[in-house]
């Protein structure tokens, strides 16, 4: 998983972010680019009993 949120709107920052986002998508890696969504996801993971969570292949989730 990649959480990629730009620090500012400078050209170099946006170019770096594009490269990171493109690589994530090209390699089928989950990508979060929204700060609120990232925060909510992290909060949910921290408040979840991970021992009760099963592990699935990403393709199993997409096909469901």
Gaussian input, Z-matrix of N, CA and C with variables (Angstrom, degrees):
# hf/3-21g

backbone

0 1
 N
 C     1     B1
 C     2     B2     1     A1
 N     3     B3     2     A2     1     D1
 C     4     B4     3     A3     2     D2
 C     5     B5     4     A4     3     D3
 N     6     B6     5     A5     4     D4
 C     7     B7     6     A6     5     D5
 C     8     B8     7     A7     6     D6
 N     9     B9     8     A8     7     D7
 C    10    B10     9     A9     8     D8
 C    11    B11    10    A10     9     D9
 N    12    B12    11    A11    10    D10
 C    13    B13    12    A12    11    D11
 C    14    B14    13    A13    12    D12
 N    15    B15    14    A14    13    D13
 C    16    B16    15    A15    14    D14
 C    17    B17    16    A16    15    D15
 N    18    B18    17    A17    16    D16
 C    19    B19    18    A18    17    D17
 C    20    B20    19    A19    18    D18
 N    21    B21    20    A20    19    D19
 C    22    B22    21    A21    20    D20
 C    23    B23    22    A22    21    D21
 N    24    B24    23    A23    22    D22
 C    25    B25    24    A24    23    D23
 C    26    B26    25    A25    24    D24
 N    27    B27    26    A26    25    D25
 C    28    B28    27    A27    26    D26
 C    29    B29    28    A28    27    D27
 N    30    B30    29    A29    28    D28
 C    31    B31    30    A30    29    D29
 C    32    B32    31    A31    30    D30
 N    33    B33    32    A32    31    D31
 C    34    B34    33    A33    32    D32
 C    35    B35    34    A34    33    D33
 N    36    B36    35    A35    34    D34
 C    37    B37    36    A36    35    D35
 C    38    B38    37    A37    36    D36
 N    39    B39    38    A38    37    D37
 C    40    B40    39    A39    38    D38
 C    41    B41    40    A40    39    D39
 N    42    B42    41    A41    40    D40
 C    43    B43    42    A42    41    D41
 C    44    B44    43    A43    42    D42
 N    45    B45    44    A44    43    D43
 C    46    B46    45    A45    44    D44
 C    47    B47    46    A46    45    D45
 N    48    B48    47    A47    46    D46
 C    49    B49    48    A48    47    D47
 C    50    B50    49    A49    48    D48
 N    51    B51    50    A50    49    D49
 C    52    B52    51    A51    50    D50
 C    53    B53    52    A52    51    D51
 N    54    B54    53    A53    52    D52
 C    55    B55    54    A54    53    D53
 C    56    B56    55    A55    54    D54
 N    57    B57    56    A56    55    D55
 C    58    B58    57    A57    56    D56
 C    59    B59    58    A58    57    D57
 N    60    B60    59    A59    58    D58
 C    61    B61    60    A60    59    D59
 C    62    B62    61    A61    60    D60
 N    63    B63    62    A62    61    D61
 C    64    B64    63    A63    62    D62
 C    65    B65    64    A64    63    D63
 N    66    B66    65    A65    64    D64
 C    67    B67    66    A66    65    D65
 C    68    B68    67    A67    66    D66
 N    69    B69    68    A68    67    D67
 C    70    B70    69    A69    68    D68
 C    71    B71    70    A70    69    D69
 N    72    B72    71    A71    70    D70
 C    73    B73    72    A72    71    D71
 C    74    B74    73    A73    72    D72
 N    75    B75    74    A74    73    D73
 C    76    B76    75    A75    74    D74
 C    77    B77    76    A76    75    D75
 N    78    B78    77    A77    76    D76
 C    79    B79    78    A78    77    D77
 C    80    B80    79    A79    78    D78
 N    81    B81    80    A80    79    D79
 C    82    B82    81    A81    80    D80
 C    83    B83    82    A82    81    D81
 N    84    B84    83    A83    82    D82
 C    85    B85    84    A84    83    D83
 C    86    B86    85    A85    84    D84
 N    87    B87    86    A86    85    D85
 C    88    B88    87    A87    86    D86
 C    89    B89    88    A88    87    D87
 N    90    B90    89    A89    88    D88
 C    91    B91    90    A90    89    D89
 C    92    B92    91    A91    90    D90
 N    93    B93    92    A92    91    D91
 C    94    B94    93    A93    92    D92
 C    95    B95    94    A94    93    D93
 N    96    B96    95    A95    94    D94
 C    97    B97    96    A96    95    D95
 C    98    B98    97    A97    96    D96
 N    99    B99    98    A98    97    D97
 C   100   B100    99    A99    98    D98
 C   101   B101   100   A100    99    D99
 N   102   B102   101   A101   100   D100
 C   103   B103   102   A102   101   D101
 C   104   B104   103   A103   102   D102
 N   105   B105   104   A104   103   D103
 C   106   B106   105   A105   104   D104
 C   107   B107   106   A106   105   D105
 N   108   B108   107   A107   106   D106
 C   109   B109   108   A108   107   D107
 C   110   B110   109   A109   108   D108
 N   111   B111   110   A110   109   D109
 C   112   B112   111   A111   110   D110
 C   113   B113   112   A112   111   D111
 N   114   B114   113   A113   112   D112
 C   115   B115   114   A114   113   D113
 C   116   B116   115   A115   114   D114
 N   117   B117   116   A116   115   D115
 C   118   B118   117   A117   116   D116
 C   119   B119   118   A118   117   D117
 N   120   B120   119   A119   118   D118
 C   121   B121   120   A120   119   D119
 C   122   B122   121   A121   120   D120
 N   123   B123   122   A122   121   D121
 C   124   B124   123   A123   122   D122
 C   125   B125   124   A124   123   D123
 N   126   B126   125   A125   124   D124
 C   127   B127   126   A126   125   D125
 C   128   B128   127   A127   126   D126
 N   129   B129   128   A128   127   D127
 C   130   B130   129   A129   128   D128
 C   131   B131   130   A130   129   D129
 N   132   B132   131   A131   130   D130
 C   133   B133   132   A132   131   D131
 C   134   B134   133   A133   132   D132
 N   135   B135   134   A134   133   D133
 C   136   B136   135   A135   134   D134
 C   137   B137   136   A136   135   D135
 N   138   B138   137   A137   136   D136
 C   139   B139   138   A138   137   D137
 C   140   B140   139   A139   138   D138
 N   141   B141   140   A140   139   D139
 C   142   B142   141   A141   140   D140
 C   143   B143   142   A142   141   D141
 N   144   B144   143   A143   142   D142
 C   145   B145   144   A144   143   D143
 C   146   B146   145   A145   144   D144
 N   147   B147   146   A146   145   D145
 C   148   B148   147   A147   146   D146
 C   149   B149   148   A148   147   D147
 N   150   B150   149   A149   148   D148
 C   151   B151   150   A150   149   D149
 C   152   B152   151   A151   150   D150
 N   153   B153   152   A152   151   D151
 C   154   B154   153   A153   152   D152
 C   155   B155   154   A154   153   D153
 N   156   B156   155   A155   154   D154
 C   157   B157   156   A156   155   D155
 C   158   B158   157   A157   156   D156
 N   159   B159   158   A158   157   D157
 C   160   B160   159   A159   158   D158
 C   161   B161   160   A160   159   D159
 N   162   B162   161   A161   160   D160
 C   163   B163   162   A162   161   D161
 C   164   B164   163   A163   162   D162
 N   165   B165   164   A164   163   D163
 C   166   B166   165   A165   164   D164
 C   167   B167   166   A166   165   D165
 N   168   B168   167   A167   166   D166
 C   169   B169   168   A168   167   D167
 C   170   B170   169   A169   168   D168
 N   171   B171   170   A170   169   D169
 C   172   B172   171   A171   170   D170
 C   173   B173   172   A172   171   D171
 N   174   B174   173   A173   172   D172
 C   175   B175   174   A174   173   D173
 C   176   B176   175   A175   174   D174
 N   177   B177   176   A176   175   D175
 C   178   B178   177   A177   176   D176
 C   179   B179   178   A178   177   D177
 N   180   B180   179   A179   178   D178
 C   181   B181   180   A180   179   D179
 C   182   B182   181   A181   180   D180
 N   183   B183   182   A182   181   D181
 C   184   B184   183   A183   182   D182
 C   185   B185   184   A184   183   D183
 N   186   B186   185   A185   184   D184
 C   187   B187   186   A186   185   D185
 C   188   B188   187   A187   186   D186
 N   189   B189   188   A188   187   D187
 C   190   B190   189   A189   188   D188
 C   191   B191   190   A190   189   D189

   B1=1.4339
   B2=1.5234
   B3=1.3309
   B4=1.4574
   B5=1.5210
   B6=1.3341
   B7=1.4612
   B8=1.5184
   B9=1.3315
   B10=1.4598
   B11=1.5216
   B12=1.3294
   B13=1.4629
   B14=1.5258
   B15=1.3374
   B16=1.4622
   B17=1.5307
   B18=1.3407
   B19=1.4648
   B20=1.5236
   B21=1.3290
   B22=1.4657
   B23=1.5270
   B24=1.3094
   B25=1.4688
   B26=1.5254
   B27=1.3309
   B28=1.4595
   B29=1.5308
   B30=1.3092
   B31=1.4676
   B32=1.5281
   B33=1.3356
   B34=1.4652
   B35=1.5306
   B36=1.3248
   B37=1.4673
   B38=1.5269
   B39=1.3220
   B40=1.4678
   B41=1.5240
   B42=1.3279
   B43=1.4723
   B44=1.5218
   B45=1.3296
   B46=1.4631
   B47=1.5178
   B48=1.3247
   B49=1.4626
   B50=1.5212
   B51=1.3378
   B52=1.4619
   B53=1.5266
   B54=1.3223
   B55=1.4641
   B56=1.5212
   B57=1.3135
   B58=1.4701
   B59=1.5211
   B60=1.3337
   B61=1.4727
   B62=1.5223
   B63=1.3273
   B64=1.4719
   B65=1.5209
   B66=1.3292
   B67=1.4671
   B68=1.5285
   B69=1.3241
   B70=1.4677
   B71=1.5278
   B72=1.3112
   B73=1.4675
   B74=1.5274
   B75=1.3287
   B76=1.4636
   B77=1.5226
   B78=1.3308
   B79=1.4681
   B80=1.5351
   B81=1.3401
   B82=1.4749
   B83=1.5267
   B84=1.3306
   B85=1.4597
   B86=1.5251
   B87=1.3178
   B88=1.4568
   B89=1.5258
   B90=1.3391
   B91=1.4526
   B92=1.5176
   B93=1.3361
   B94=1.4659
   B95=1.5167
   B96=1.3570
   B97=1.4614
   B98=1.5211
   B99=1.3086
   B100=1.4598
   B101=1.5291
   B102=1.3305
   B103=1.4672
   B104=1.5214
   B105=1.3129
   B106=1.4779
   B107=1.5267
   B108=1.3136
   B109=1.4564
   B110=1.5235
   B111=1.3168
   B112=1.4693
   B113=1.5270
   B114=1.3156
   B115=1.4606
   B116=1.5268
   B117=1.3324
   B118=1.4614
   B119=1.5286
   B120=1.3286
   B121=1.4611
   B122=1.5221
   B123=1.3281
   B124=1.4669
   B125=1.5218
   B126=1.3173
   B127=1.4718
   B128=1.5291
   B129=1.3195
   B130=1.4667
   B131=1.5273
   B132=1.3260
   B133=1.4633
   B134=1.5222
   B135=1.3298
   B136=1.4578
   B137=1.5280
   B138=1.3237
   B139=1.4620
   B140=1.5223
   B141=1.3224
   B142=1.4584
   B143=1.5256
   B144=1.3128
   B145=1.4628
   B146=1.5251
   B147=1.3290
   B148=1.4604
   B149=1.5214
   B150=1.3318
   B151=1.4653
   B152=1.5294
   B153=1.3304
   B154=1.4736
   B155=1.5304
   B156=1.3032
   B157=1.4564
   B158=1.5234
   B159=1.3073
   B160=1.4603
   B161=1.5153
   B162=1.2951
   B163=1.4531
   B164=1.5174
   B165=1.3445
   B166=1.4504
   B167=1.5201
   B168=1.3076
   B169=1.4467
   B170=1.5269
   B171=1.3267
   B172=1.4605
   B173=1.5358
   B174=1.3282
   B175=1.4595
   B176=1.5152
   B177=1.3249
   B178=1.4597
   B179=1.5253
   B180=1.3015
   B181=1.4532
   B182=1.5246
   B183=1.3295
   B184=1.4585
   B185=1.5300
   B186=1.3158
   B187=1.4575
   B188=1.5230
   B189=1.3231
   B190=1.4738
   B191=1.5052
   A1=108.90
   A2=114.92
   A3=121.63
   A4=108.09
   A5=115.65
   A6=121.56
   A7=105.20
   A8=116.54
   A9=121.45
   A10=109.62
   A11=115.84
   A12=121.87
   A13=106.90
   A14=117.73
   A15=119.88
   A16=112.63
   A17=116.28
   A18=121.79
   A19=110.81
   A20=115.56
   A21=121.00
   A22=107.84
   A23=116.44
   A24=120.10
   A25=112.79
   A26=116.59
   A27=119.10
   A28=110.00
   A29=115.32
   A30=120.69
   A31=111.50
   A32=117.67
   A33=120.29
   A34=110.94
   A35=117.11
   A36=120.25
   A37=110.47
   A38=116.61
   A39=120.39
   A40=111.44
   A41=117.81
   A42=120.30
   A43=110.82
   A44=116.82
   A45=120.12
   A46=110.75
   A47=116.71
   A48=120.35
   A49=111.37
   A50=116.60
   A51=119.88
   A52=110.36
   A53=116.05
   A54=120.39
   A55=111.21
   A56=116.61
   A57=121.08
   A58=110.59
   A59=117.16
   A60=120.26
   A61=110.77
   A62=117.02
   A63=121.37
   A64=110.57
   A65=117.08
   A66=120.80
   A67=110.41
   A68=117.19
   A69=120.23
   A70=110.25
   A71=116.83
   A72=120.87
   A73=110.74
   A74=117.43
   A75=121.00
   A76=112.70
   A77=116.92
   A78=121.14
   A79=112.49
   A80=116.62
   A81=122.22
   A82=112.30
   A83=116.39
   A84=121.87
   A85=107.93
   A86=116.07
   A87=121.32
   A88=109.24
   A89=116.69
   A90=122.18
   A91=109.69
   A92=116.66
   A93=122.27
   A94=106.79
   A95=116.33
   A96=120.95
   A97=112.50
   A98=117.66
   A99=122.58
   A100=109.00
   A101=116.90
   A102=121.33
   A103=112.15
   A104=118.07
   A105=120.36
   A106=111.62
   A107=116.19
   A108=120.23
   A109=110.69
   A110=117.10
   A111=121.05
   A112=109.84
   A113=116.76
   A114=121.50
   A115=111.08
   A116=116.88
   A117=120.85
   A118=110.93
   A119=117.53
   A120=121.44
   A121=110.74
   A122=116.18
   A123=120.15
   A124=110.57
   A125=116.72
   A126=121.21
   A127=110.64
   A128=116.57
   A129=120.63
   A130=111.67
   A131=116.92
   A132=120.56
   A133=110.44
   A134=116.99
   A135=120.71
   A136=112.81
   A137=116.21
   A138=120.87
   A139=113.57
   A140=116.94
   A141=122.17
   A142=109.76
   A143=115.76
   A144=120.68
   A145=107.21
   A146=116.21
   A147=121.11
   A148=112.89
   A149=117.94
   A150=119.82
   A151=111.08
   A152=116.68
   A153=120.23
   A154=111.90
   A155=116.04
   A156=120.51
   A157=109.75
   A158=116.82
   A159=121.12
   A160=110.92
   A161=115.80
   A162=122.25
   A163=108.13
   A164=115.61
   A165=120.69
   A166=109.13
   A167=114.54
   A168=121.65
   A169=107.64
   A170=117.74
   A171=122.07
   A172=111.20
   A173=117.99
   A174=121.47
   A175=111.72
   A176=118.49
   A177=121.19
   A178=109.92
   A179=117.34
   A180=121.41
   A181=111.38
   A182=116.54
   A183=121.49
   A184=110.40
   A185=117.30
   A186=121.93
   A187=112.64
   A188=117.89
   A189=121.40
   A190=112.40
   D1=142.25
   D2=176.67
   D3=-124.30
   D4=128.62
   D5=169.91
   D6=-109.18
   D7=115.14
   D8=-174.71
   D9=-128.77
   D10=107.32
   D11=-179.98
   D12=-127.99
   D13=120.79
   D14=-176.79
   D15=-63.54
   D16=142.49
   D17=176.97
   D18=-74.44
   D19=-34.32
   D20=-179.20
   D21=-155.77
   D22=-176.48
   D23=-176.88
   D24=-105.64
   D25=25.21
   D26=177.68
   D27=-68.63
   D28=155.04
   D29=-177.99
   D30=-58.43
   D31=-45.23
   D32=-177.98
   D33=-66.13
   D34=-39.05
   D35=178.33
   D36=-64.00
   D37=-44.97
   D38=-179.97
   D39=-66.32
   D40=-36.52
   D41=176.94
   D42=-65.36
   D43=-44.17
   D44=177.55
   D45=-61.99
   D46=-44.09
   D47=179.69
   D48=-62.16
   D49=-41.15
   D50=178.32
   D51=-59.82
   D52=-45.31
   D53=-179.39
   D54=-60.24
   D55=-43.87
   D56=179.54
   D57=-65.42
   D58=-46.83
   D59=-179.45
   D60=-62.85
   D61=-43.70
   D62=-178.83
   D63=-61.68
   D64=-43.06
   D65=179.57
   D66=-64.07
   D67=-41.64
   D68=179.10
   D69=-60.39
   D70=-48.42
   D71=-179.08
   D72=-64.55
   D73=-43.87
   D74=-179.32
   D75=-61.78
   D76=-27.16
   D77=-178.74
   D78=-105.58
   D79=16.92
   D80=177.65
   D81=54.38
   D82=43.53
   D83=178.33
   D84=-102.60
   D85=133.66
   D86=178.53
   D87=-55.26
   D88=133.54
   D89=-175.93
   D90=-128.05
   D91=127.63
   D92=174.43
   D93=-118.12
   D94=126.23
   D95=-177.66
   D96=-120.99
   D97=8.10
   D98=-177.75
   D99=-115.19
   D100=125.54
   D101=-175.66
   D102=-61.92
   D103=-41.39
   D104=179.48
   D105=-65.48
   D106=-42.30
   D107=178.48
   D108=-65.30
   D109=-41.89
   D110=178.69
   D111=-61.47
   D112=-44.27
   D113=179.56
   D114=-62.66
   D115=-44.57
   D116=179.16
   D117=-64.19
   D118=-40.09
   D119=178.88
   D120=-63.32
   D121=-47.22
   D122=-179.81
   D123=-62.65
   D124=-42.70
   D125=177.90
   D126=-59.68
   D127=-43.52
   D128=179.49
   D129=-63.32
   D130=-43.18
   D131=179.46
   D132=-64.15
   D133=-42.76
   D134=-179.63
   D135=-64.65
   D136=-27.17
   D137=-178.07
   D138=-100.41
   D139=13.89
   D140=-179.06
   D141=-110.93
   D142=139.09
   D143=175.13
   D144=-76.85
   D145=97.96
   D146=-174.27
   D147=-64.56
   D148=-21.31
   D149=178.65
   D150=-68.54
   D151=-19.42
   D152=179.26
   D153=-93.60
   D154=-3.23
   D155=-176.26
   D156=-94.13
   D157=127.91
   D158=178.18
   D159=-82.39
   D160=164.13
   D161=178.12
   D162=-106.92
   D163=129.21
   D164=178.04
   D165=-129.37
   D166=149.88
   D167=172.62
   D168=-68.31
   D169=141.62
   D170=-179.87
   D171=-53.89
   D172=-38.75
   D173=-179.90
   D174=-63.12
   D175=-31.71
   D176=177.06
   D177=-64.80
   D178=-36.34
   D179=-179.48
   D180=-72.48
   D181=-39.63
   D182=-178.07
   D183=-68.59
   D184=-38.35
   D185=-177.52
   D186=-76.16
   D187=-17.38
   D188=-176.49
   D189=-71.77

